[in-house]
């Protein structure tokens, strides 16, 4: 049930943010000096929405906790074996172009939703 609630809230936040992101008047403020491309910045990602969440869950084996909520980000910690018994506590979520990510305050890193076992 909590998984469904998280997905619905992330989807609703994405639709709300779509209006703010696609405003044409914002394009006049973007210049070549201010633009950042994924090839130039390894840790670049597009954040659609984020917010607080509190739940415990297990993570899969060989899961990496990353500095930023994106696939190309540097790993700060990793799990060798699958955790059992809801050992990881997540306190924040981020909806990015790579998918939904959850932040573990204890591990100081972001985990992709596909690595979480609910």
N, C-alpha and C positions, 0 to 999 in steps of 0.2 A: 504494500500500500504506500509506503514512504517513497519507493522508487517511482511510482506513478505520480505522486504529488510533486516530486522533484522535477520530473520531466515536464509536467504541465506548467509549473511555475517558470521553468527555463524557457519553454516555448512562448508563454505569455510575455515574458520579459524581452524575448527576441523580437516579437511583433511590436512591442512598445518602442523599443530602441530603433527599429527599422525606420520609423518616422523621423527620429532625430538624426540618424546617420545619413539618410538620403536627402537632406535638405539642400537644394541647389545653391543657396546663398553662401553656404560654407565653402564652396569650391573656390571662391575668389580669394580666400585667405591662404590657400595652399600654393606654395612656390617651390621651385626646384631646390632651393636651399633648405627648406623645411621638410621635404619629402624623404621618407626612409623606405628603402626597399628590403625585401627579405634576403636578397643576396648580400646586401651591404651590412645588415645587422643580423647576426646569428640568432639572437633571442627576440626577434620582432614577432609580434602577433597582433591580431585585431580583436579587441575585447568588446563584445556586444553588451554584456551585462555581468554583474557580480552581486553577491550579497551574502549575508550570514546564513549558516545552516549548522545544525548540531546533530551528528549521528555517528555511530560506531559501525564499522564494517571490516570484513576480512579483505585482504588483497592477494592477488595471484602471485605465484612464484616468479622470480626475476623481474619484479616491479621496480621501477626507478622513480624516486621522488625528485622533481625538477625545480629549479630556481623560479622559473616563470611558467605559466600555464600554456606551454607550446611544446611540440615534439622536438624541435631543435635546441631546446634549452639545456643547459648544463645540469647533470645529475648531482644532487647533494647527498642522497642516500639511496640504498637499494635493499630489497628484501630477497634473500636467497631462496627460502622456502615459503610456501603458502602459509599465511597466518590462520589460526583457528580460534574461534571464540570471540569474534568482534574486537580485535586488539587495536585497531587503528581508529583514532578519534578525529573526525573531520569537522572543521569549524567554519569553512567558507567555500563557496562555489564560484566558478567563473565560466561563462558561456562564451567561447571563442570560436574562431574559424576552424580550429582543430577539433572541436567538440566541447563537451562539458568536462571541467576539471574540478577537483576538490582539494582543498588545502589542509594538510595535517600540521597542526601547530607543534606537536611533539617532534616530528621529523623535519620541520621547517621546509616543507616542499609540497609541490603540486602533483597529484596523481590523476591520470586520465580515467574517465568513467569505465572504460573497457577493462581496466585492471582491478576494478572493485567487484567483490563478490557480495551480493545482497541476499 
